[in-house]
Amino acid sequence: MLDPELIANYKDEAVQLRRDLHQIPEEGFAVKKTQAYLIKYLRNLGYEPEKVCETGLIVYIKGTDNDNPIAFRADMDALCITETADYDFVSKHQGFMHACGHDGHMTMNLLLAKYLADFPEKRKRSVLLIFQPGEEGPGGAKPMIAAGILKKYPVKAMVGYHLFPFVEEGKISTKSGAMMAQNSEFFVTVKGLSAHAAEPHRAIDAIVASAALITTLQSVISRNTNPMESAVISVGLVKGGTRINVVADEVKLCGTIRSFVAGSQNKIQRRITEICKGVELTHGCSIDLEFVEMYPAVINDERLYQIYQKLTKPEDRVIFHEVMLSEDFAFYQKEVPGLFIGLGTGNKDKGFDKNLHTSGFNFDETVLLKGMETSLQFIDYSDQY
């Protein structure tokens, strides 16, 4: 059994680590300062971290049971968001912010490393700590896997965490099976013919055609998708036009498709393609359409979920209701049994109720100790995974 007071002793360390990392947010694979910070900390604990994919990092901590190693993944990258808070550890990198909690995810892995360094006798199961860049895009999990980390260290199970403000602070939350959605992106260029705005009859208006396209896309989910199969289409970016008195000859729009059921993505993409062809015929424009496959659905392993229920207290758990958010942790789950766990940060009284990917997202570092404790329980689990 873990000593709660012993875990609580790591609070100051959790605060320091998270706030240090919060001040140096970096995007995508360009996380060199973050990597350097992690390497220095881990080496000071006596470990020899290995660089992967240039800016990624892994640490293998050998335990008494080296036949059933377990991996814990933390993502490293931040978002291109300008922080609006005024506390004393705001981002020092203008225009970038850890608005998705990855500073907290890394901190939990570092706390785990420190605990196992402080108490080497607790290294019951060998552990692979993964620090992965590029989760927000273009996706760092696939390159990390392609680099051979799961062949060099054949782990039997993997656990990942995500901070969630829509889950009560300090609670842990997951579910068996599908938890987060598969996603793909679409990129559309509508090409028309420009003319003076006073003579629209001489033009092919790309804005009007785009408006028709965007409106029609809203019918795909409501009229072309089985209502029992959850799915979402959202257009998040539209760019077009040069002047208010000129009919636009080109509009670019981009969006995302989210779904859970196998095959839904293909069906939705076919329907979007058909709609684009219809808009071309109706409006006389031409449309270039490209789909980019992103992440599979996060599907939790049933056995790991049952182990999670054995290891954790009922009063600490809340049921997770699947969301249309996506996570490239799903790629690891295609290689080894995996469990993705939500860690609640939501506390309206403290002001910790701002959404992920917003400039006001923040949390109490104490919740990270719950993630650390849960990881240690998985390491201490006596049966095979």
Backbone torsions as a table, in degrees:
resi	resn	phi	psi	omega
1	MET	NA	141.8	178.2
2	LEU	-82.7	142.6	178.7
3	ASP	-86.1	115.1	-178.8
4	PRO	-58.5	-35.9	179.9
5	GLU	-67.6	-35.7	177.9
6	LEU	-65.5	-42.6	177.2
7	ILE	-62.3	-42.1	-178.5
8	ALA	-61.8	-25.1	179.8
9	ASN	-64.7	-14.5	-177.8
10	TYR	-93.3	8.1	-177.7
11	LYS	-61.6	-49.1	-178.8
12	ASP	-60.3	-38.1	177.9
13	GLU	-64.4	-41.4	179.3
14	ALA	-61.7	-44.2	-179.7
15	VAL	-62.6	-47.6	-177.2
16	GLN	-63.1	-46.9	-178.1
17	LEU	-63.0	-49.1	-177.0
18	ARG	-61.6	-42.6	-176.7
19	ARG	-73.1	-32.6	173.0
20	ASP	-62.2	-48.6	-178.5
21	LEU	-67.6	-33.4	-179.1
22	HIS	-62.8	-28.6	-175.9
23	GLN	-81.9	-9.3	-177.6
24	ILE	-125.0	52.3	-178.7
25	PRO	-67.3	140.7	178.4
26	GLU	-138.9	155.4	-170.8
27	GLU	-103.9	146.5	171.3
28	GLY	59.3	-127.0	178.5
29	PHE	-94.1	-3.0	-178.1
30	ALA	-88.1	61.0	-173.8
31	VAL	-115.7	46.9	-174.4
32	LYS	-69.3	-39.9	178.7
33	LYS	-66.6	-40.5	177.9
34	THR	-62.5	-46.1	179.0
35	GLN	-59.4	-43.6	-179.7
36	ALA	-61.9	-40.2	178.3
37	TYR	-61.9	-46.2	-178.9
38	LEU	-63.1	-44.5	-179.2
39	ILE	-60.5	-45.8	-179.0
40	LYS	-61.3	-45.4	-178.4
41	TYR	-64.1	-46.2	-176.6
42	LEU	-67.7	-37.7	177.2
43	ARG	-66.2	-35.7	176.9
44	ASN	-64.7	-22.0	176.5
45	LEU	-86.8	-5.7	178.8
46	GLY	98.9	8.3	179.7
47	TYR	-94.1	162.6	174.7
48	GLU	-119.6	85.5	-179.5
49	PRO	-64.4	148.6	-179.5
50	GLU	-111.2	131.0	176.7
51	LYS	-75.9	139.6	178.3
52	VAL	-135.5	138.8	179.7
53	CYS	51.9	39.0	177.4
54	GLU	70.1	-53.6	-175.1
55	THR	-114.8	-1.6	173.8
56	GLY	-83.1	176.4	-174.1
57	LEU	-155.9	142.5	171.4
58	ILE	-135.8	153.7	175.4
59	VAL	-137.6	125.7	177.2
60	TYR	-104.6	123.0	-178.0
61	ILE	-114.1	107.5	-174.0
62	LYS	-75.2	134.8	178.2
63	GLY	-115.2	-177.5	179.4
64	THR	-68.6	-29.5	175.2
65	ASP	-104.4	98.0	-178.3
66	ASN	-96.6	5.1	-179.2
67	ASP	-90.6	-15.9	-176.9
68	ASN	-131.5	56.5	-178.4
69	PRO	-66.6	151.6	178.8
70	ILE	-125.2	144.2	-179.7
71	ALA	-110.2	147.5	174.3
72	PHE	-126.4	120.4	-176.0
73	ARG	-101.5	134.2	172.5
74	ALA	-126.6	138.1	177.3
75	ASP	-94.2	151.6	-168.7
76	MET	-109.9	-22.6	-167.1
77	ASP	-85.6	158.2	179.4
78	ALA	-112.6	-168.8	-176.5
79	LEU	-120.7	156.2	177.4
80	CYS	-82.2	74.7	-178.3
81	ILE	-136.0	136.9	177.8
82	THR	-86.7	122.4	-177.6
83	GLU	-72.5	138.8	-176.5
84	THR	-109.7	-4.6	-177.6
85	ALA	-73.9	166.5	-179.2
86	ASP	-122.9	18.4	177.4
87	TYR	-73.8	172.8	-168.4
88	ASP	-85.4	7.7	177.3
89	PHE	-126.1	32.1	179.6
90	VAL	-65.7	163.1	-179.5
91	SER	-55.3	134.0	174.1
92	LYS	-92.6	-4.5	178.7
93	HIS	-104.3	97.8	-174.8
94	GLN	-53.8	130.2	178.0
95	GLY	88.4	-1.7	178.8
96	PHE	-127.3	148.7	-176.3
97	MET	-157.0	144.3	169.6
98	HIS	-80.7	80.1	-176.2
99	ALA	-97.1	7.2	-179.3
100	CYS	-125.5	9.2	174.1
101	GLY	83.0	10.9	-178.5
102	HIS	-66.8	-26.0	173.4
103	ASP	-61.8	-37.0	176.3
104	GLY	-70.4	-38.4	179.4
105	HIS	-62.9	-44.8	177.8
106	MET	-63.4	-40.1	-179.6
107	THR	-60.2	-40.9	179.6
108	MET	-62.5	-39.1	177.0
109	ASN	-67.1	-38.5	178.5
110	LEU	-67.5	-39.1	176.4
111	LEU	-62.7	-38.7	177.5
112	LEU	-62.5	-44.3	178.5
113	ALA	-61.8	-41.6	-179.5
114	LYS	-66.6	-43.8	179.2
115	TYR	-59.3	-44.4	-178.9
116	LEU	-71.1	-23.1	173.1
117	ALA	-77.7	-38.9	179.9
118	ASP	-69.7	-33.5	-176.6
119	PHE	-129.9	72.9	-177.0
120	PRO	-59.9	-23.5	177.9
121	GLU	-68.3	-13.5	179.1
122	LYS	-87.4	1.4	-178.6
123	ARG	-80.4	68.6	-177.4
124	LYS	-70.5	-45.5	-177.9
125	ARG	-114.9	139.0	177.0
126	SER	-63.8	147.4	-171.9
127	VAL	-130.3	134.3	170.8
128	LEU	-111.6	115.8	175.6
129	LEU	-94.3	125.7	-178.5
130	ILE	-113.6	125.1	173.4
131	PHE	-114.2	109.9	-168.6
132	GLN	-112.6	128.6	174.0
133	PRO	-81.8	169.4	165.5
134	GLY	69.4	24.0	-179.4
135	GLU	-65.7	-38.6	-177.7
136	GLU	-69.6	-14.4	-179.8
137	GLY	141.5	140.3	7.6
138	PRO	-83.9	5.9	-179.0
139	GLY	109.2	107.7	-176.7
140	GLY	-96.1	-12.8	-176.5
141	ALA	-64.7	-45.8	-177.6
142	LYS	-60.4	-46.7	177.2
143	PRO	-63.3	-35.5	177.9
144	MET	-63.9	-42.8	178.2
145	ILE	-66.1	-43.5	179.9
146	ALA	-62.8	-26.1	178.3
147	ALA	-73.1	-8.1	172.3
148	GLY	92.8	16.4	-175.9
149	ILE	-64.9	-31.1	-178.4
150	LEU	-85.3	-9.2	172.8
151	LYS	-90.9	-39.2	177.6
152	LYS	-66.7	-39.5	179.2
153	TYR	-124.8	88.5	-172.9
154	PRO	-74.1	80.8	-178.6
155	VAL	-69.3	151.0	-178.9
156	LYS	-95.4	-14.3	-179.0
157	ALA	-159.5	157.0	178.8
158	MET	-140.0	141.1	178.7
159	VAL	-124.4	137.3	173.8
160	GLY	-129.5	155.9	179.5
161	TYR	-125.4	156.4	170.2
162	HIS	-144.1	131.4	174.7
163	LEU	-73.3	133.0	-178.5
164	PHE	-131.3	117.6	178.5
165	PRO	-73.5	-13.3	178.1
166	PHE	-89.0	3.2	172.4
167	VAL	-110.7	139.7	-176.6
168	GLU	-56.9	138.3	-177.7
169	GLU	-52.2	128.9	176.3
170	GLY	86.6	-8.2	178.3
171	LYS	-88.7	151.9	174.1
172	ILE	-110.5	145.4	-170.0
173	SER	-148.6	125.9	174.3
174	THR	-157.2	-174.6	179.4
175	LYS	-157.0	163.8	174.0
176	SER	-80.9	148.6	176.6
177	GLY	76.6	-150.2	-174.5
178	ALA	-63.3	127.6	-177.5
179	MET	-122.2	-41.8	-179.7
180	MET	-134.2	157.1	-165.2
181	ALA	-85.3	157.5	165.2
182	GLN	-73.9	146.9	177.4
183	ASN	-141.0	151.2	170.5
184	SER	-139.6	164.0	-179.0
185	GLU	-120.8	151.0	175.8
186	PHE	-127.6	143.6	-177.1
187	PHE	-127.6	120.8	-173.4
188	VAL	-122.1	134.2	170.7
189	THR	-120.8	116.6	177.8
190	VAL	-97.4	121.1	-176.9
191	LYS	-112.4	123.7	179.1
192	GLY	-121.0	-142.6	179.9
193	LEU	-139.4	127.0	-175.8
194	SER	-82.0	152.2	174.3
195	ALA	-163.4	172.8	175.7
196	HIS	-64.8	142.7	-178.1
197	ALA	-62.7	-21.6	178.4
198	ALA	-79.0	-11.0	-179.7
199	GLU	-128.1	61.4	-176.6
200	PRO	-63.6	-20.6	-180.0
201	HIS	-67.9	-16.8	177.8
202	ARG	-91.8	1.7	-173.3
203	ALA	-118.5	168.6	165.3
204	ILE	-119.7	105.1	-168.7
205	ASP	-78.1	108.2	-178.9
206	ALA	-68.3	-27.6	179.6
207	ILE	-71.4	-43.9	178.4
208	VAL	-62.9	-43.0	178.3
209	ALA	-62.3	-41.1	179.3
210	SER	-65.4	-39.7	178.5
211	ALA	-61.6	-42.0	177.5
212	ALA	-63.6	-41.1	179.4
213	LEU	-63.3	-48.2	-178.5
214	ILE	-61.7	-42.5	179.8
215	THR	-64.2	-42.3	-178.5
216	THR	-68.9	-32.6	178.2
217	LEU	-57.5	-29.0	-177.9
218	GLN	-67.6	-15.8	179.4
219	SER	-86.0	-12.1	-175.2
220	VAL	-62.7	-47.5	-178.9
221	ILE	-71.2	-42.6	-174.7
222	SER	-76.5	-25.1	-174.6
223	ARG	-124.5	-11.9	-178.0
224	ASN	-120.8	-0.9	-179.0
225	THR	-117.9	136.4	176.8
226	ASN	-54.4	124.0	-177.9
227	PRO	-61.5	-15.8	176.6
228	MET	-86.2	-5.4	179.6
229	GLU	-110.3	102.6	-176.9
230	SER	-61.6	134.0	178.3
231	ALA	-159.0	158.2	-178.9
232	VAL	-143.3	139.1	166.4
233	ILE	-121.7	127.2	176.4
234	SER	-133.0	129.2	172.0
235	VAL	-91.8	116.8	-173.8
236	GLY	-107.1	-10.7	-176.1
237	LEU	-146.8	129.7	176.6
238	VAL	-135.5	127.6	178.6
239	LYS	-135.3	127.4	178.5
240	GLY	-173.9	158.1	177.3
241	GLY	90.3	154.8	179.6
242	THR	-123.7	-37.6	179.8
243	ARG	-145.5	160.0	-178.6
244	ILE	-71.1	-19.2	-178.8
245	ASN	-109.2	24.6	178.0
246	VAL	-129.0	129.4	174.1
247	VAL	-69.7	125.8	-175.3
248	ALA	-69.6	136.7	178.4
249	ASP	-100.4	-4.6	179.7
250	GLU	-154.9	137.6	174.6
251	VAL	-135.9	134.7	174.6
252	LYS	-110.3	136.0	175.0
253	LEU	-139.8	147.3	-176.4
254	CYS	-135.8	149.9	179.8
255	GLY	-157.6	-177.3	-177.8
256	THR	-130.4	149.3	176.3
257	ILE	-119.7	129.1	178.4
258	ARG	-124.4	140.7	178.9
259	SER	-161.3	165.5	178.7
260	PHE	-112.5	-40.7	-171.3
261	VAL	-78.1	133.4	178.4
262	ALA	-57.5	132.1	179.7
263	GLY	96.3	-18.7	-178.5
264	SER	-63.0	-39.8	-179.6
265	GLN	-58.5	-45.9	-178.8
266	ASN	-63.8	-42.0	178.7
267	LYS	-61.9	-44.6	-178.4
268	ILE	-66.6	-41.9	179.6
269	GLN	-63.5	-39.8	177.5
270	ARG	-62.0	-40.9	-178.5
271	ARG	-68.3	-38.7	177.1
272	ILE	-62.6	-40.5	178.2
273	THR	-61.3	-42.9	178.9
274	GLU	-64.4	-39.8	179.4
275	ILE	-64.6	-40.7	178.4
276	CYS	-61.9	-40.9	178.4
277	LYS	-65.0	-37.5	177.7
278	GLY	-65.6	-39.4	177.9
279	VAL	-66.2	-38.1	176.6
280	GLU	-58.1	-47.1	-178.8
281	LEU	-66.2	-42.0	-176.0
282	THR	-70.2	-38.8	-171.8
283	HIS	-108.2	-5.0	177.9
284	GLY	73.1	15.3	179.5
285	CYS	-94.8	179.0	170.0
286	SER	-122.5	147.8	-175.7
287	ILE	-131.0	128.2	171.0
288	ASP	-99.8	130.2	-176.0
289	LEU	-130.2	132.9	177.6
290	GLU	-135.5	136.1	173.8
291	PHE	-109.1	140.1	175.8
292	VAL	-123.4	118.4	178.2
293	GLU	-74.6	132.4	-178.2
294	MET	-108.7	-98.6	-172.2
295	TYR	-113.9	144.7	172.4
296	PRO	-71.0	175.3	175.5
297	ALA	-72.8	144.0	173.1
298	VAL	-79.2	113.7	-178.0
299	ILE	-123.6	110.0	-175.1
300	ASN	-76.5	142.0	179.1
301	ASP	-70.4	132.3	-176.5
302	GLU	-63.6	-42.8	-178.6
303	ARG	-65.6	-42.3	177.9
304	LEU	-63.3	-36.0	177.7
305	TYR	-64.9	-40.3	177.9
306	GLN	-65.7	-38.2	175.9
307	ILE	-63.8	-43.4	177.4
308	TYR	-55.9	-41.5	-179.7
309	GLN	-68.3	-32.7	177.0
310	LYS	-70.3	-36.7	-172.2
311	LEU	-82.1	-25.6	-173.2
312	THR	-107.8	156.0	-178.9
313	LYS	-82.4	140.5	178.8
314	PRO	-55.7	-35.8	-178.9
315	GLU	-71.7	-14.6	177.8
316	ASP	-90.8	-13.6	-172.3
317	ARG	-103.5	146.9	166.2
318	VAL	-131.9	148.9	-179.8
319	ILE	-70.2	134.9	177.5
320	PHE	-91.3	131.5	175.9
321	HIS	-101.0	123.7	-172.0
322	GLU	-51.4	144.3	-176.9
323	VAL	-126.5	161.7	-179.5
324	MET	-85.4	3.3	172.1
325	LEU	-63.9	156.9	-179.7
326	SER	-125.4	159.0	-175.3
327	GLU	-151.7	133.6	-179.7
328	ASP	-80.7	3.5	167.3
329	PHE	-55.2	-24.9	179.8
330	ALA	-57.2	-31.0	179.6
331	PHE	-65.8	-37.9	176.7
332	TYR	-63.8	-37.6	-178.2
333	GLN	-65.9	-18.3	175.1
334	LYS	-79.3	-14.2	-178.8
335	GLU	-102.6	-40.1	-178.3
336	VAL	-140.4	156.9	175.1
337	PRO	-57.8	133.2	-176.2
338	GLY	-137.3	152.6	176.9
339	LEU	-132.9	123.1	177.5
340	PHE	-102.7	130.3	-172.4
341	ILE	-123.1	130.7	173.3
342	GLY	-86.2	137.4	177.6
343	LEU	-116.6	117.3	-173.4
344	GLY	-71.2	134.3	176.3
345	THR	-123.4	-1.5	-172.8
346	GLY	-71.4	122.1	176.2
347	ASN	-153.4	97.7	-175.5
348	LYS	-63.3	-36.2	-178.8
349	ASP	-62.6	-31.9	178.6
350	LYS	-89.5	-5.2	-176.8
351	GLY	84.4	12.4	-178.9
352	PHE	-97.4	59.2	-179.8
353	ASP	-128.0	11.5	179.7
354	LYS	-78.1	146.1	-175.3
355	ASN	-68.6	157.9	168.9
356	LEU	-60.2	151.0	177.6
357	HIS	65.9	26.7	173.7
358	THR	-123.7	158.4	-174.1
359	SER	-69.7	-12.5	-178.7
360	GLY	-102.4	5.2	-177.3
361	PHE	-64.4	133.1	178.9
362	ASN	-159.8	168.4	-178.6
363	PHE	-160.5	164.3	175.8
364	ASP	-86.1	122.7	-176.1
365	GLU	-62.3	-15.9	178.9
366	THR	-57.6	-30.6	-178.6
367	VAL	-63.5	-24.2	-178.1
368	LEU	-66.5	-24.9	178.0
369	LEU	-67.1	-30.5	176.4
370	LYS	-66.8	-39.2	175.7
371	GLY	-65.3	-43.2	177.2
372	MET	-59.7	-45.0	179.8
373	GLU	-61.9	-43.0	-179.6
374	THR	-63.8	-41.2	177.8
375	SER	-62.1	-43.6	179.8
376	LEU	-63.0	-33.3	177.0
377	GLN	-66.6	-37.4	176.1
378	PHE	-66.0	-38.8	179.0
379	ILE	-65.4	-35.1	-175.9
380	ASP	-84.1	-8.7	-177.7
381	TYR	-61.2	132.8	-167.6
382	SER	-87.0	-27.4	-176.6
383	ASP	-84.0	172.5	176.5
384	GLN	-76.4	152.1	175.5
385	TYR	-83.3	NA	NA
